[in-house]
Every structure is written in C-alpha cells, then in structure tokens.
Amino acid sequence: MEKFIKINERSKFEVQKIMPNDEIMSKLAGYFQSFSDSTRLKILSCLSIMNLCVNDLSMVLGINQTTISHQLKTLKDQNLVDFKREGKILVYHIKSQNVEEMMMYATNMIQ
C-alpha cells in the first residue's frame, strides 16, 4: 500500500493552480447534472444511434412531446445536442462525439 504523504504548501499551491476556478466548477456541475435524469439519458442514447425529431423521440420512448422538448432544451442549453432544420421539422443530433464516447464508457463501467 502506498504511504500517505502530507501535502506541503508548495504542493498545495500547485494543486490549487491547476484546479478549475469556481465558475468553471459550477458549469461542470451543471454539465454533469444533465446526465442525472433518465429521460435525458434515453434521449442521448437514441440520438447516439440516429438523428431524430421530437415526434420520433416521443414515439420511440413513449414519452409525451412536451417532456421531450423540455429535456432537449436542457441538453441544448448544456451544449450536448443541437438541431438542424429540415423544412418545418427540427432534427436533433448529439453535438460532439465526446458525449457519445462518455455514454459508452459509462455504460461499460456499470455492466
């Protein structure tokens, strides 16, 4: 077992210098909170398979469109999803491959 070493002032300063500031920590908390709702996770799972509109997400998940729209707004506000307009329809997609990779990593960790 590794021996515990008490941190000294210089080491404390080095850790504090590298740590994100309070504003970034607050944004991180909000970002990770986006993953704390099962409906949002279901939406992200669907969108990792294919781009879908609200109506399609509602049909696949068996959840009303109002709830889907509300959760998509949360995901969009956190920069996790975006949409492309196709005529009158908004088709949603995951904004970054990193989100898909994080979802796959988390899924593998809990299995």
N, CA, C and O of each residue as an XYZ file, in Angstrom:
444
protein
N       0.842     -1.167      0.000
C       0.000      0.000      0.000
C       0.895      1.241      0.000
O       1.936      1.290      0.655
N       0.437      2.253     -0.774
C       1.202      3.485     -0.879
C       1.109      4.278      0.417
O       0.037      4.401      1.010
N       2.238      4.809      0.842
C       2.285      5.583      2.071
C       1.677      6.973      1.829
O       1.952      7.614      0.815
N       0.865      7.413      2.759
C       0.270      8.741      2.693
C       1.324      9.789      3.019
O       2.043      9.689      4.012
N       1.395     10.794      2.158
C       2.345     11.879      2.364
C       1.548     13.158      2.583
O       0.710     13.528      1.760
N       1.812     13.820      3.687
C       1.118     15.069      3.978
C       1.561     16.126      2.969
O       2.749     16.268      2.679
N       0.599     16.852      2.448
C       0.872     17.860      1.437
C       1.571     19.071      2.064
O       1.246     19.473      3.181
N       2.518     19.637      1.347
C       3.191     20.838      1.839
C       2.604     22.062      1.130
O       1.789     21.918      0.219
N       3.007     23.236      1.535
C       2.447     24.471      0.984
C       2.685     24.585     -0.521
O       1.804     25.032     -1.256
N       3.865     24.185     -0.979
C       4.161     24.274     -2.407
C       3.248     23.344     -3.203
O       2.712     23.734     -4.241
N       3.073     22.123     -2.720
C       2.193     21.172     -3.392
C       0.751     21.665     -3.374
O       0.025     21.527     -4.359
N       0.352     22.230     -2.265
C      -1.000     22.786     -2.145
C      -1.201     23.856     -3.206
O      -2.240     23.889     -3.865
N      -0.223     24.724     -3.377
C      -0.307     25.785     -4.373
C      -0.389     25.209     -5.781
O      -1.154     25.705     -6.608
N       0.390     24.166     -6.061
C       0.385     23.545     -7.390
C      -0.990     22.956     -7.716
O      -1.490     23.103     -8.831
N      -1.587     22.295     -6.740
C      -2.927     21.725     -6.949
C      -3.931     22.845     -7.186
O      -4.725     22.775     -8.124
N      -3.903     23.869     -6.351
C      -4.842     24.982     -6.490
C      -4.680     25.706     -7.823
O      -5.661     26.170     -8.404
N      -3.439     25.801     -8.307
C      -3.166     26.492     -9.555
C      -3.778     25.749    -10.746
O      -4.234     26.376    -11.702
N      -3.788     24.435    -10.688
C      -4.285     23.616    -11.800
C      -5.793     23.405    -11.741
O      -6.443     23.261    -12.776
N      -6.343     23.387    -10.546
C      -7.783     23.160    -10.395
C      -8.583     24.239    -11.111
O      -8.198     25.408    -11.104
N      -9.708     23.846    -11.736
C     -10.582     24.859    -12.343
C     -11.135     25.800    -11.280
O     -11.304     25.413    -10.124
N     -11.416     27.038    -11.678
C     -11.956     28.014    -10.730
C     -13.423     27.695    -10.421
O     -14.011     26.793    -11.018
N     -14.004     28.451     -9.477
C     -15.375     28.190     -9.021
C     -16.398     28.316    -10.144
O     -17.365     27.555    -10.186
N     -16.197     29.260    -11.048
C     -17.142     29.435    -12.154
C     -17.155     28.202    -13.062
O     -18.216     27.724    -13.466
N     -15.975     27.705    -13.370
C     -15.883     26.509    -14.210
C     -16.428     25.295    -13.469
O     -17.101     24.457    -14.069
N     -16.148     25.188    -12.174
C     -16.690     24.074    -11.383
C     -18.216     24.090    -11.393
O     -18.854     23.042    -11.487
N     -18.793     25.278    -11.296
C     -20.245     25.405    -11.328
C     -20.796     24.944    -12.683
O     -21.816     24.258    -12.743
N     -20.117     25.326    -13.762
C     -20.530     24.889    -15.095
C     -20.371     23.379    -15.248
O     -21.211     22.724    -15.865
N     -19.302     22.828    -14.692
C     -19.108     21.378    -14.724
C     -20.233     20.650    -13.992
O     -20.730     19.624    -14.455
N     -20.622     21.192    -12.852
C     -21.709     20.576    -12.074
C     -22.999     20.565    -12.902
O     -23.721     19.568    -12.924
N     -23.280     21.676    -13.576
C     -24.458     21.741    -14.436
C     -24.379     20.764    -15.591
O     -25.368     20.124    -15.949
N     -23.195     20.655    -16.172
C     -22.984     19.731    -17.291
C     -23.257     18.302    -16.854
O     -24.009     17.581    -17.510
N     -22.648     17.891    -15.746
C     -22.842     16.520    -15.288
C     -24.254     16.288    -14.758
O     -24.742     15.158    -14.774
N     -24.903     17.329    -14.295
C     -26.293     17.201    -13.852
C     -27.190     16.840    -15.039
O     -28.233     16.209    -14.865
N     -26.783     17.242    -16.236
C     -27.545     16.894    -17.436
C     -27.650     15.386    -17.620
O     -28.593     14.899    -18.244
N     -26.697     14.655    -17.087
C     -26.672     13.203    -17.221
C     -27.378     12.508    -16.048
O     -27.388     11.279    -15.973
N     -27.964     13.285    -15.141
C     -28.558     12.693    -13.945
C     -30.042     12.375    -14.093
O     -30.672     11.917    -13.140
N     -30.601     12.610    -15.261
C     -32.017     12.359    -15.489
C     -32.168     11.225    -16.496
O     -31.562     11.258    -17.566
N     -32.972     10.227    -16.159
C     -33.085      9.051    -17.035
C     -33.711      9.398    -18.385
O     -33.359      8.788    -19.395
N     -34.626     10.358    -18.425
C     -35.217     10.750    -19.710
C     -34.158     11.375    -20.612
O     -34.103     11.076    -21.805
N     -33.321     12.237    -20.051
C     -32.253     12.834    -20.855
C     -31.270     11.761    -21.337
O     -30.795     11.814    -22.471
N     -30.972     10.802    -20.481
C     -30.084      9.711    -20.898
C     -30.705      8.883    -22.016
O     -30.009      8.464    -22.941
N     -32.002      8.649    -21.934
C     -32.688      7.914    -23.007
C     -32.624      8.695    -24.318
O     -32.389      8.119    -25.380
N     -32.833     10.001    -24.235
C     -32.755     10.843    -25.432
C     -31.354     10.784    -26.022
O     -31.193     10.607    -27.229
N     -30.344     10.929    -25.179
C     -28.961     10.864    -25.662
C     -28.653      9.498    -26.278
O     -27.950      9.416    -27.286
N     -29.170      8.440    -25.681
C     -28.961      7.101    -26.231
C     -29.582      6.989    -27.619
O     -28.954      6.467    -28.540
N     -30.798      7.470    -27.771
C     -31.461      7.440    -29.079
C     -30.682      8.254    -30.104
O     -30.463      7.807    -31.231
N     -30.267      9.447    -29.703
C     -29.563     10.322    -30.635
C     -28.165      9.812    -30.965
O     -27.588     10.203    -31.979
N     -27.620      8.949    -30.126
C     -26.321      8.359    -30.456
C     -26.480      7.293    -31.541
O     -25.507      6.916    -32.194
N     -27.704      6.813    -31.729
C     -27.996      5.825    -32.769
C     -28.349      6.517    -34.083
O     -27.858      6.141    -35.148
N     -29.216      7.546    -33.994
C     -29.586      8.297    -35.202
C     -30.178      9.648    -34.828
O     -30.667      9.840    -33.715
N     -30.129     10.563    -35.755
C     -30.728     11.880    -35.565
C     -32.245     11.738    -35.633
O     -32.775     11.043    -36.500
N     -32.934     12.402    -34.714
C     -34.381     12.246    -34.618
C     -35.054     13.582    -34.293
O     -34.450     14.469    -33.689
N     -36.312     13.705    -34.706
C     -37.119     14.870    -34.331
C     -37.871     14.555    -33.038
O     -37.854     13.419    -32.564
N     -38.522     15.557    -32.479
C     -39.249     15.390    -31.213
C     -40.315     14.314    -31.343
O     -40.469     13.483    -30.449
N     -41.049     14.323    -32.448
C     -42.115     13.345    -32.644
C     -41.553     11.924    -32.654
O     -42.123     11.028    -32.032
N     -40.442     11.716    -33.355
C     -39.828     10.384    -33.400
C     -39.328      9.950    -32.025
O     -39.519      8.803    -31.623
N     -38.683     10.876    -31.303
C     -38.213     10.560    -29.946
C     -39.390     10.188    -29.051
O     -39.312      9.239    -28.270
N     -40.476     10.938    -29.171
C     -41.672     10.669    -28.378
C     -42.214      9.271    -28.676
O     -42.577      8.529    -27.764
N     -42.262      8.927    -29.945
C     -42.788      7.623    -30.353
C     -41.875      6.489    -29.873
O     -42.361      5.484    -29.355
N     -40.565      6.645    -30.041
C     -39.614      5.595    -29.641
C     -39.621      5.399    -28.126
O     -39.614      4.266    -27.643
N     -39.634      6.504    -27.378
C     -39.505      6.426    -25.927
C     -40.836      6.301    -25.194
O     -40.857      5.972    -24.008
N     -41.939      6.556    -25.878
C     -43.246      6.503    -25.220
C     -43.421      7.610    -24.195
O     -44.063      7.422    -23.162
N     -42.846      8.758    -24.491
C     -42.905      9.922    -23.601
C     -43.533     11.061    -24.394
O     -43.269     11.206    -25.588
N     -44.370     11.876    -23.734
C     -45.049     12.933    -24.477
C     -44.072     13.967    -25.032
O     -42.980     14.165    -24.500
N     -44.492     14.617    -26.111
C     -43.627     15.546    -26.829
C     -43.215     16.747    -25.986
O     -42.111     17.267    -26.152
N     -44.081     17.192    -25.090
C     -43.752     18.334    -24.234
C     -42.556     17.999    -23.341
O     -41.641     18.808    -23.190
N     -42.569     16.817    -22.760
C     -41.462     16.384    -21.907
C     -40.180     16.255    -22.722
O     -39.114     16.692    -22.289
N     -40.290     15.656    -23.902
C     -39.120     15.510    -24.778
C     -38.550     16.888    -25.106
O     -37.341     17.098    -25.003
N     -39.405     17.820    -25.498
C     -38.956     19.172    -25.852
C     -38.274     19.861    -24.678
O     -37.240     20.509    -24.845
N     -38.849     19.720    -23.501
C     -38.265     20.330    -22.301
C     -36.869     19.759    -22.029
O     -35.936     20.504    -21.732
N     -36.737     18.448    -22.131
C     -35.444     17.818    -21.864
C     -34.433     18.151    -22.965
O     -33.247     18.316    -22.681
N     -34.884     18.249    -24.204
C     -33.991     18.651    -25.291
C     -33.469     20.065    -25.071
O     -32.312     20.356    -25.376
N     -34.319     20.945    -24.541
C     -33.870     22.313    -24.251
C     -32.748     22.289    -23.220
O     -31.748     22.994    -23.362
N     -32.921     21.473    -22.183
C     -31.871     21.334    -21.165
C     -30.578     20.826    -21.791
O     -29.500     21.352    -21.513
N     -30.683     19.817    -22.625
C     -29.497     19.259    -23.277
C     -28.859     20.258    -24.238
O     -27.636     20.319    -24.364
N     -29.699     21.035    -24.910
C     -29.176     22.054    -25.829
C     -28.499     23.175    -25.041
O     -27.441     23.659    -25.442
N     -29.096     23.589    -23.931
C     -28.502     24.637    -23.088
C     -27.132     24.227    -22.565
O     -26.271     25.079    -22.347
N     -26.926     22.933    -22.362
C     -25.631     22.424    -21.895
C     -24.695     22.090    -23.056
O     -23.612     21.538    -22.861
N     -25.136     22.436    -24.270
C     -24.292     22.254    -25.458
C     -24.049     20.774    -25.780
O     -23.033     20.424    -26.380
N     -24.985     19.913    -25.381
C     -24.849     18.478    -25.627
C     -25.509     18.058    -26.934
O     -25.033     17.145    -27.609
N     -26.599     18.721    -27.287
C     -27.285     18.417    -28.538
C     -27.490     19.711    -29.321
O     -27.407     20.815    -28.783
N     -27.757     19.532    -30.597
C     -28.096     20.656    -31.459
C     -29.130     20.139    -32.452
O     -29.460     18.953    -32.444
N     -29.632     21.004    -33.289
C     -30.621     20.577    -34.267
C     -30.315     21.187    -35.622
O     -29.598     22.180    -35.746
N     -30.886     20.553    -36.629
C     -30.827     21.058    -37.989
C     -32.260     21.143    -38.478
O     -33.033     20.196    -38.336
N     -32.605     22.272    -39.049
C     -33.966     22.458    -39.551
C     -34.095     21.774    -40.909
O     -33.296     21.996    -41.818
N     -35.121     20.937    -41.019
C     -35.467     20.307    -42.288
C     -36.913     20.678    -42.581
O     -37.843     19.984    -42.169
N     -37.087     21.792    -43.303
C     -38.427     22.333    -43.525
C     -38.966     22.870    -42.214
O     -38.360     23.749    -41.601
N     -40.102     22.346    -41.783
C     -40.708     22.776    -40.514
C     -40.246     21.930    -39.335
O     -40.583     22.220    -38.187
N     -39.485     20.898    -39.617
C     -39.103     19.938    -38.575
C     -37.673     20.211    -38.108
O     -36.779     20.485    -38.908
N     -37.485     20.127    -36.779
C     -36.153     20.226    -36.194
C     -35.657     18.810    -35.921
O     -36.286     18.051    -35.183
N     -34.529     18.469    -36.522
C     -33.942     17.142    -36.328
C     -32.743     17.305    -35.401
O     -31.796     18.028    -35.710
N     -32.799     16.620    -34.261
C     -31.774     16.751    -33.218
C     -30.660     15.739    -33.412
O     -30.873     14.639    -33.921
N     -29.462     16.140    -32.991
C     -28.298     15.267    -33.028
C     -27.381     15.609    -31.851
O     -27.423     16.713    -31.308
N     -26.562     14.644    -31.478
C     -25.555     14.884    -30.433
C     -24.489     15.782    -31.032
O     -24.006     15.545    -32.139
N     -24.136     16.804    -30.293
C     -23.249     17.831    -30.822
C     -21.793     17.394    -30.921
O     -21.067     17.862    -31.797
N     -21.361     16.509    -30.041
C     -19.958     16.118    -30.021
C     -19.830     14.610    -29.849
O     -20.569     13.988    -29.087
N     -18.892     14.049    -30.562
C     -18.619     12.620    -30.430
C     -18.150     12.296    -29.012
O     -18.298     11.162    -28.556
N     -17.593     13.273    -28.321
C     -17.147     13.050    -26.943
C     -18.301     12.632    -26.042
O     -18.114     11.823    -25.133
N     -19.488     13.173    -26.283
C     -20.663     12.809    -25.480
C     -20.984     11.340    -25.706
O     -21.233     10.599    -24.755
N     -20.978     10.921    -26.964
C     -21.248      9.514    -27.272
C     -20.207      8.606    -26.620
O     -20.545      7.557    -26.071
N     -18.955      9.011    -26.683
C     -17.889      8.210    -26.076
C     -18.039      8.132    -24.563
O     -17.812      7.079    -23.967
N     -18.423      9.247    -23.940
C     -18.618      9.251    -22.493
C     -19.785      8.338    -22.115
O     -19.719      7.625    -21.113
N     -20.849      8.359    -22.914
C     -22.001      7.488    -22.651
C     -21.582      6.017    -22.763
O     -21.966      5.199    -21.926
N     -20.804      5.683    -23.783
C     -20.351      4.303    -23.964
C     -19.424      3.891    -22.809
O     -19.533      2.780    -22.290
N     -18.525      4.778    -22.415
C     -17.624      4.484    -21.302
C     -18.420      4.222    -20.023
O     -18.163      3.249    -19.313
N     -19.386      5.096    -19.735
C     -20.184      4.936    -18.507
C     -20.993      3.652    -18.554
O     -21.102      2.946    -17.552
N     -21.562      3.344    -19.717
C     -22.342      2.115    -19.861
C     -21.459      0.900    -19.603
O     -21.869     -0.034    -18.913
N     -20.260      0.911    -20.151
C     -19.345     -0.221    -19.935
C     -18.905     -0.329    -18.471
O     -18.685     -1.432    -17.972
N     -18.777      0.802    -17.787
C     -18.343      0.795    -16.385
C     -19.377      0.148    -15.460
O     -19.012     -0.470    -14.460
N     -20.663      0.288    -15.788
C     -21.691     -0.219    -14.873
C     -22.139     -1.641    -15.198
O     -22.915     -2.236    -14.449
N     -21.660     -2.181    -16.297
C     -22.060     -3.547    -16.656
C     -21.158     -4.569    -16.019
O     -21.350     -5.769    -16.214
